[in-house]
Amino acid sequence: MSRLSNILKPIMPILAAVYGFMLIYMTALPMADGNETLDRQVLSWGVTLLAIALTYLLVNRGEQKVFPEAKQFSLKLPKPTIGLGFLLLAPLWCVAEGYVVYGLTSLIHTVQMEPITYTSDELREDLLASVHAVLLAPVLEELCYRQLAISPFRRRWVQVVVCVLMALLFGIVHVRNFLGASLAAMLYGIVFIWSRNIWYAIILHAGHNLAATLLAVYCTFGLGEIRMSRMPVIILSDTIIVVVAVILAVIGIIILRIKLNENK
């Protein structure tokens, strides 16, 4: 087994990226023609659930046998209160990501921003798509692009290098949102390396996608103005959203400090 481990370990990040890309492509196939009806969505959810089950078995039964180092990372669900703490941090990251991407992109060229407007039909489509974006996609993507790729390596600096590589590959998969997706993936990877548990990265990822969906609801009901660029994808929140995101993050940090100190 050690011989197989030595052969596979150097190429595991690439194998994980290719594997992840193939699964993401397969889950999108039911809607490849642009038809996003409920039955197509449900079919996509079913394919994604199968992909998650397959990947979990690959990680739990395969990777941890080939790479004993992978056992340093846990697949155990965190306590609900700690999970809540991480979830409350996600809206602030969602807001901050938009401004960071806007700032970096503005250094290269002028970014055209315009107010987001949603019709009731568009909101319905977004809410339907959010089932996959919030509950399913984060699990599959984090298992592929973080767990499979990073866990075989023991040294922390190697894990960080792989984290950066996978963030870039993750950004490429998201095409129009390359910079934002790469930055987000880097954060998820750092959280994974720090916590030694893939579920913290999954919760943060899901929370980010949930926050983006709630912004659509916010715009539809005319509660405020959100500006957006579609190429590249940039979302700039208004003052109300920023303040709410900061308050939620502070509550999340307090919860995490209390619960993590209790576990020491």
SESENU-680453 format. One record per residue (C-alpha): residue number from 0; residue in one letter; x, y, z. Coordinates in nm, 4 decimals, padded with zeros to 6 digits. Example, Ala and Ser with C-alpha at 12.3 -4.5 7.8 and 13.67 -1.06 7.14 Angstrom:
2
+-----+------+----------+----------+----------+
! seq ! type !       c1 !       c2 !       c3 !
+-----+------+----------+----------+----------+
!   0 !    A !  01.2300 ! -00.4500 !  00.7800 !
!   1 !    S !  01.3670 ! -00.1060 !  00.7140 !
+-----+------+----------+----------+----------+
***
This chain:
264
+-----+------+----------+----------+----------+
! seq ! type !       c1 !       c2 !       c3 !
+-----+------+----------+----------+----------+
!   0 !    M !  00.0000 !  00.0000 !  00.0000 !
!   1 !    S !  00.2886 !  00.2397 !  00.0733 !
!   2 !    R !  00.4130 !  00.1961 ! -00.2845 !
!   3 !    L !  00.0710 !  00.2906 ! -00.4221 !
!   4 !    S !  00.0628 !  00.5858 ! -00.1824 !
!   5 !    N !  00.4004 !  00.7118 ! -00.3044 !
!   6 !    I !  00.2855 !  00.6909 ! -00.6672 !
!   7 !    L ! -00.0510 !  00.8595 ! -00.6201 !
!   8 !    K !  00.0286 !  01.1274 ! -00.3610 !
!   9 !    P !  00.2129 !  01.3761 ! -00.5904 !
!  10 !    I ! -00.0714 !  01.3726 ! -00.8434 !
!  11 !    M ! -00.3647 !  01.3592 ! -00.5989 !
!  12 !    P ! -00.4491 !  01.7321 ! -00.6348 !
!  13 !    I ! -00.4782 !  01.6969 ! -01.0135 !
!  14 !    L ! -00.6725 !  01.3706 ! -00.9848 !
!  15 !    A ! -00.9080 !  01.5316 ! -00.7328 !
!  16 !    A ! -00.9598 !  01.8363 ! -00.9583 !
!  17 !    V ! -01.0357 !  01.6223 ! -01.2643 !
!  18 !    Y ! -01.2642 !  01.3964 ! -01.0610 !
!  19 !    G ! -01.4453 !  01.6993 ! -00.9155 !
!  20 !    F ! -01.4851 !  01.8617 ! -01.2573 !
!  21 !    M ! -01.6323 !  01.5420 ! -01.4032 !
!  22 !    L ! -01.8865 !  01.5119 ! -01.1211 !
!  23 !    I ! -01.9856 !  01.8794 ! -01.1401 !
!  24 !    Y ! -02.0310 !  01.8413 ! -01.5168 !
!  25 !    M ! -02.2484 !  01.5322 ! -01.4678 !
!  26 !    T ! -02.4709 !  01.7045 ! -01.2107 !
!  27 !    A ! -02.5263 !  01.9919 ! -01.4565 !
!  28 !    L ! -02.6137 !  01.7662 ! -01.7522 !
!  29 !    P ! -02.9899 !  01.7465 ! -01.6790 !
!  30 !    M ! -03.0081 !  02.1239 ! -01.7380 !
!  31 !    A ! -02.7458 !  02.1522 ! -02.0111 !
!  32 !    D ! -03.0039 !  02.2704 ! -02.2665 !
!  33 !    G ! -03.1103 !  02.5607 ! -02.0451 !
!  34 !    N ! -03.4301 !  02.3899 ! -01.9344 !
!  35 !    E ! -03.4451 !  02.4382 ! -01.5547 !
!  36 !    T ! -03.7902 !  02.2956 ! -01.4851 !
!  37 !    L ! -03.8622 !  02.1273 ! -01.1528 !
!  38 !    D ! -03.8228 !  01.7736 ! -01.2900 !
!  39 !    R ! -03.4810 !  01.8623 ! -01.4350 !
!  40 !    Q ! -03.3786 !  02.0190 ! -01.1047 !
!  41 !    V ! -03.4873 !  01.7114 ! -00.9114 !
!  42 !    L ! -03.2899 !  01.4899 ! -01.1492 !
!  43 !    S ! -02.9837 !  01.7089 ! -01.0935 !
!  44 !    W ! -03.0318 !  01.6804 ! -00.7161 !
!  45 !    G ! -03.0499 !  01.3016 ! -00.7443 !
!  46 !    V ! -02.7302 !  01.2845 ! -00.9512 !
!  47 !    T ! -02.5549 !  01.5119 ! -00.7017 !
!  48 !    L ! -02.6638 !  01.2968 ! -00.4067 !
!  49 !    L ! -02.5220 !  00.9891 ! -00.5810 !
!  50 !    A ! -02.1978 !  01.1776 ! -00.6489 !
!  51 !    I ! -02.1746 !  01.2812 ! -00.2826 !
!  52 !    A ! -02.2314 !  00.9218 ! -00.1662 !
!  53 !    L ! -01.9666 !  00.7907 ! -00.4063 !
!  54 !    T ! -01.7156 !  01.0559 ! -00.3023 !
!  55 !    Y ! -01.7785 !  00.9987 !  00.0676 !
!  56 !    L ! -01.7101 !  00.6274 !  00.0223 !
!  57 !    L ! -01.3996 !  00.7081 ! -00.1787 !
!  58 !    V ! -01.2726 !  00.9326 !  00.1009 !
!  59 !    N ! -01.3752 !  00.7167 !  00.3958 !
!  60 !    R ! -01.3018 !  00.3687 !  00.2601 !
!  61 !    G ! -01.0394 !  00.4356 ! -00.0061 !
!  62 !    E ! -00.8314 !  00.7456 !  00.0586 !
!  63 !    Q ! -00.7799 !  00.6830 !  00.4291 !
!  64 !    K ! -00.6517 !  00.3327 !  00.3538 !
!  65 !    V ! -00.4122 !  00.4423 !  00.0794 !
!  66 !    F ! -00.2979 !  00.7540 !  00.2668 !
!  67 !    P ! -00.2834 !  00.7006 !  00.6464 !
!  68 !    E ! -00.2107 !  01.0748 !  00.6794 !
!  69 !    A ! -00.5684 !  01.1464 !  00.5697 !
!  70 !    K ! -00.6947 !  01.0218 !  00.9070 !
!  71 !    Q ! -00.5688 !  01.3452 !  01.0652 !
!  72 !    F ! -00.8791 !  01.5073 !  00.9096 !
!  73 !    S ! -01.2169 !  01.4180 !  01.0551 !
!  74 !    L ! -01.5414 !  01.3482 !  00.8703 !
!  75 !    K ! -01.7408 !  01.3785 !  01.1920 !
!  76 !    L ! -02.0206 !  01.6347 !  01.2011 !
!  77 !    P ! -01.9431 !  01.9283 !  01.4341 !
!  78 !    K ! -02.1642 !  02.0246 !  01.7255 !
!  79 !    P ! -02.4686 !  02.2266 !  01.6098 !
!  80 !    T ! -02.3647 !  02.5375 !  01.8066 !
!  81 !    I ! -02.0172 !  02.5429 !  01.6493 !
!  82 !    G ! -02.1725 !  02.4871 !  01.3077 !
!  83 !    L ! -02.4057 !  02.7817 !  01.3749 !
!  84 !    G ! -02.1076 !  02.9989 !  01.4637 !
!  85 !    F ! -01.9423 !  02.9292 !  01.1276 !
!  86 !    L ! -02.2725 !  02.9772 !  00.9456 !
!  87 !    L ! -02.3084 !  03.3255 !  01.0961 !
!  88 !    L ! -01.9631 !  03.4204 !  00.9632 !
!  89 !    A ! -02.0617 !  03.3405 !  00.6042 !
!  90 !    P ! -02.2676 !  03.6540 !  00.5223 !
!  91 !    L ! -01.9732 !  03.8800 !  00.6081 !
!  92 !    W ! -01.7494 !  03.6795 !  00.3774 !
!  93 !    C ! -02.0130 !  03.6992 !  00.1028 !
!  94 !    V ! -02.0189 !  04.0795 !  00.1386 !
!  95 !    A ! -01.6415 !  04.1168 !  00.1724 !
!  96 !    E ! -01.5736 !  03.8965 ! -00.1296 !
!  97 !    G ! -01.7671 !  04.1338 ! -00.3544 !
!  98 !    Y ! -01.5702 !  04.4385 ! -00.2459 !
!  99 !    V ! -01.2350 !  04.2571 ! -00.2645 !
! 100 !    V ! -01.3046 !  04.1298 ! -00.6170 !
! 101 !    Y ! -01.4298 !  04.4748 ! -00.7188 !
! 102 !    G ! -01.1146 !  04.6401 ! -00.5857 !
! 103 !    L ! -00.8783 !  04.3946 ! -00.7539 !
! 104 !    T ! -01.0656 !  04.4038 ! -01.0844 !
! 105 !    S ! -01.0727 !  04.7844 ! -01.0821 !
! 106 !    L ! -00.6929 !  04.7853 ! -01.0827 !
! 107 !    I ! -00.7039 !  04.6270 ! -01.4296 !
! 108 !    H ! -01.0057 !  04.7861 ! -01.5955 !
! 109 !    T ! -01.3224 !  04.9830 ! -01.5287 !
! 110 !    V ! -01.6009 !  04.7712 ! -01.3837 !
! 111 !    Q ! -01.9545 !  04.8469 ! -01.4975 !
! 112 !    M ! -02.1956 !  04.7993 ! -01.2072 !
! 113 !    E ! -02.5738 !  04.8117 ! -01.2330 !
! 114 !    P ! -02.8581 !  04.7643 ! -00.9835 !
! 115 !    I ! -02.9946 !  04.4109 ! -00.9594 !
! 116 !    T ! -03.3634 !  04.3722 ! -01.0321 !
! 117 !    Y ! -03.5590 !  04.0487 ! -00.9889 !
! 118 !    T ! -03.9046 !  03.9534 ! -01.1090 !
! 119 !    S ! -04.1106 !  03.7072 ! -00.9072 !
! 120 !    D ! -04.0407 !  03.4380 ! -01.1693 !
! 121 !    E ! -03.6659 !  03.4995 ! -01.1525 !
! 122 !    L ! -03.6768 !  03.4829 ! -00.7740 !
! 123 !    R ! -03.8667 !  03.1532 ! -00.7917 !
! 124 !    E ! -03.5995 !  03.0125 ! -01.0231 !
! 125 !    D ! -03.3226 !  03.1325 ! -00.7909 !
! 126 !    L ! -03.4872 !  02.9798 ! -00.4852 !
! 127 !    L ! -03.5277 !  02.6495 ! -00.6660 !
! 128 !    A ! -03.1640 !  02.6551 ! -00.7772 !
! 129 !    S ! -03.0563 !  02.7405 ! -00.4205 !
! 130 !    V ! -03.1601 !  02.3925 ! -00.3025 !
! 131 !    H ! -02.8656 !  02.2574 ! -00.5002 !
! 132 !    A ! -02.6366 !  02.5553 ! -00.4346 !
! 133 !    V ! -02.6854 !  02.5550 ! -00.0568 !
! 134 !    L ! -02.7518 !  02.1934 !  00.0432 !
! 135 !    L ! -02.5724 !  01.9796 ! -00.2156 !
! 136 !    A ! -02.3009 !  02.1547 ! -00.4163 !
! 137 !    P ! -02.0930 !  02.2664 ! -00.1123 !
! 138 !    V ! -02.0726 !  01.9074 !  00.0168 !
! 139 !    L ! -01.9617 !  01.7647 ! -00.3174 !
! 140 !    E ! -01.7189 !  02.0452 ! -00.4020 !
! 141 !    E ! -01.5506 !  02.0524 ! -00.0610 !
! 142 !    L ! -01.5072 !  01.6740 ! -00.0551 !
! 143 !    C ! -01.3448 !  01.6854 ! -00.3999 !
! 144 !    Y ! -01.1439 !  02.0084 ! -00.3974 !
! 145 !    R ! -01.0374 !  02.0137 ! -00.0325 !
! 146 !    Q ! -01.0718 !  01.6718 !  00.1360 !
! 147 !    L ! -00.9467 !  01.4522 ! -00.1480 !
! 148 !    A ! -00.6730 !  01.6918 ! -00.2560 !
! 149 !    I ! -00.5284 !  01.8174 !  00.0744 !
! 150 !    S ! -00.5705 !  01.5365 !  00.3294 !
! 151 !    P ! -00.3049 !  01.2969 !  00.1866 !
! 152 !    F ! -00.0293 !  01.5428 !  00.2858 !
! 153 !    R !  00.1009 !  01.5662 !  00.6420 !
! 154 !    R !  00.3194 !  01.8783 !  00.6341 !
! 155 !    R !  00.1273 !  02.2000 !  00.6880 !
! 156 !    W !  00.3179 !  02.4033 !  00.4281 !
! 157 !    V !  00.2465 !  02.1385 !  00.1619 !
! 158 !    Q ! -00.1217 !  02.1476 !  00.2551 !
! 159 !    V ! -00.1236 !  02.5258 !  00.2079 !
! 160 !    V !  00.0463 !  02.4971 ! -00.1341 !
! 161 !    V ! -00.2119 !  02.2388 ! -00.2426 !
! 162 !    C ! -00.4859 !  02.4633 ! -00.1032 !
! 163 !    V ! -00.3722 !  02.7500 ! -00.3295 !
! 164 !    L ! -00.3446 !  02.5199 ! -00.6337 !
! 165 !    M ! -00.6936 !  02.3791 ! -00.5774 !
! 166 !    A ! -00.8334 !  02.7297 ! -00.5292 !
! 167 !    L ! -00.7074 !  02.8284 ! -00.8748 !
! 168 !    L ! -00.8458 !  02.5101 ! -01.0310 !
! 169 !    F ! -01.1769 !  02.5667 ! -00.8499 !
! 170 !    G ! -01.1879 !  02.9192 ! -00.9930 !
! 171 !    I ! -01.1344 !  02.7876 ! -01.3450 !
! 172 !    V ! -01.4377 !  02.5602 ! -01.3056 !
! 173 !    H ! -01.6504 !  02.8646 ! -01.2192 !
! 174 !    V ! -01.5338 !  03.0554 ! -01.5319 !
! 175 !    R ! -01.7037 !  03.3993 ! -01.5052 !
! 176 !    N ! -01.6516 !  03.4078 ! -01.1306 !
! 177 !    F ! -01.2880 !  03.2965 ! -01.1425 !
! 178 !    L ! -01.1454 !  03.5498 ! -00.8964 !
! 179 !    G ! -01.4295 !  03.5312 ! -00.6454 !
! 180 !    A ! -01.4457 !  03.1523 ! -00.6540 !
! 181 !    S ! -01.0665 !  03.1252 ! -00.6177 !
! 182 !    L ! -01.0612 !  03.3558 ! -00.3142 !
! 183 !    A ! -01.3530 !  03.1705 ! -00.1568 !
! 184 !    A ! -01.1884 !  02.8335 ! -00.2213 !
! 185 !    M ! -00.8668 !  02.9563 ! -00.0607 !
! 186 !    L ! -01.0622 !  03.0551 !  00.2498 !
! 187 !    Y ! -01.2434 !  02.7197 !  00.2626 !
! 188 !    G ! -00.9112 !  02.5388 !  00.2274 !
! 189 !    I ! -00.7516 !  02.7384 !  00.5094 !
! 190 !    V ! -01.0524 !  02.6677 !  00.7330 !
! 191 !    F ! -01.0237 !  02.2974 !  00.6477 !
! 192 !    I ! -00.6507 !  02.2880 !  00.7288 !
! 193 !    W ! -00.7018 !  02.4801 !  01.0533 !
! 194 !    S ! -01.0059 !  02.2877 !  01.1786 !
! 195 !    R ! -00.8979 !  01.9414 !  01.0510 !
! 196 !    N ! -01.2645 !  01.8826 !  00.9646 !
! 197 !    I ! -01.4203 !  01.9208 !  00.6185 !
! 198 !    W ! -01.7602 !  02.0100 !  00.7633 !
! 199 !    Y ! -01.6453 !  02.3544 !  00.8749 !
! 200 !    A ! -01.5515 !  02.4373 !  00.5158 !
! 201 !    I ! -01.8813 !  02.2915 !  00.3920 !
! 202 !    I ! -02.0840 !  02.5017 !  00.6373 !
! 203 !    L ! -01.8987 !  02.8214 !  00.5430 !
! 204 !    H ! -01.9426 !  02.7424 !  00.1719 !
! 205 !    A ! -02.3143 !  02.6681 !  00.2144 !
! 206 !    G ! -02.3606 !  02.9816 !  00.4234 !
! 207 !    H ! -02.1998 !  03.1936 !  00.1525 !
! 208 !    N ! -02.4364 !  03.0518 ! -00.1109 !
! 209 !    L ! -02.7342 !  03.0984 !  00.1228 !
! 210 !    A ! -02.6375 !  03.4621 !  00.1806 !
! 211 !    A ! -02.6216 !  03.5183 ! -00.1968 !
! 212 !    T ! -02.9729 !  03.3723 ! -00.2317 !
! 213 !    L ! -03.1070 !  03.5959 !  00.0464 !
! 214 !    L ! -02.9664 !  03.8978 ! -00.1374 !
! 215 !    A ! -03.1946 !  03.8078 ! -00.4280 !
! 216 !    V ! -03.4928 !  03.8043 ! -00.1893 !
! 217 !    Y ! -03.3766 !  04.1377 ! -00.0471 !
! 218 !    C ! -03.3734 !  04.2950 ! -00.3942 !
! 219 !    T ! -03.7046 !  04.1452 ! -00.5051 !
! 220 !    F ! -03.8941 !  04.2976 ! -00.2135 !
! 221 !    G ! -03.7303 !  04.6360 ! -00.2686 !
! 222 !    L ! -03.5651 !  04.6464 !  00.0738 !
! 223 !    G ! -03.2468 !  04.7999 ! -00.0644 !
! 224 !    E ! -03.0200 !  04.8249 ! -00.3654 !
! 225 !    I ! -02.7588 !  04.5661 ! -00.4615 !
! 226 !    R ! -02.5274 !  04.6429 ! -00.7526 !
! 227 !    M ! -02.3828 !  04.3736 ! -00.9743 !
! 228 !    S ! -02.1404 !  04.3132 ! -01.2580 !
! 229 !    R ! -02.1981 !  03.9983 ! -01.4631 !
! 230 !    M ! -01.8505 !  03.9787 ! -01.6204 !
! 231 !    P ! -01.6737 !  03.9170 ! -01.3945 !
! 232 !    V ! -01.9376 !  03.8326 ! -01.1356 !
! 233 !    I ! -01.9252 !  04.0994 ! -00.8623 !
! 234 !    I ! -02.1968 !  04.1787 ! -00.6093 !
! 235 !    L ! -02.1758 !  04.4960 ! -00.3992 !
! 236 !    S ! -02.4118 !  04.5113 ! -00.1018 !
! 237 !    D ! -02.5598 !  04.8271 !  00.0457 !
! 238 !    T ! -02.4932 !  04.9652 !  00.3929 !
! 239 !    I ! -02.7806 !  04.7795 !  00.5583 !
! 240 !    I ! -02.6523 !  04.4417 !  00.4399 !
! 241 !    V ! -02.2965 !  04.5255 !  00.5469 !
! 242 !    V ! -02.4122 !  04.6229 !  00.8981 !
! 243 !    V ! -02.6271 !  04.3088 !  00.9333 !
! 244 !    A ! -02.3393 !  04.0899 !  00.8094 !
! 245 !    V ! -02.1010 !  04.2451 !  01.0649 !
! 246 !    I ! -02.3499 !  04.1940 !  01.3494 !
! 247 !    L ! -02.4045 !  03.8287 !  01.2524 !
! 248 !    A ! -02.0286 !  03.7737 !  01.2299 !
! 249 !    V ! -01.9738 !  03.9209 !  01.5770 !
! 250 !    I ! -02.2410 !  03.6875 !  01.7183 !
! 251 !    G ! -02.0784 !  03.3971 !  01.5341 !
! 252 !    I ! -01.7342 !  03.4793 !  01.6750 !
! 253 !    I ! -01.8759 !  03.4998 !  02.0288 !
! 254 !    I ! -02.0434 !  03.1598 !  01.9899 !
! 255 !    L ! -01.7253 !  03.0053 !  01.8513 !
! 256 !    R ! -01.5050 !  03.1484 !  02.1268 !
! 257 !    I ! -01.7360 !  03.0191 !  02.3982 !
! 258 !    K ! -01.7813 !  02.6718 !  02.2498 !
! 259 !    L ! -01.4192 !  02.6223 !  02.1422 !
! 260 !    N ! -01.2955 !  02.7291 !  02.4876 !
! 261 !    E ! -01.5344 !  02.4755 !  02.6434 !
! 262 !    N ! -01.3748 !  02.2008 !  02.4332 !
! 263 !    K ! -01.0192 !  02.2798 !  02.5476 !
+-----+------+----------+----------+----------+
***
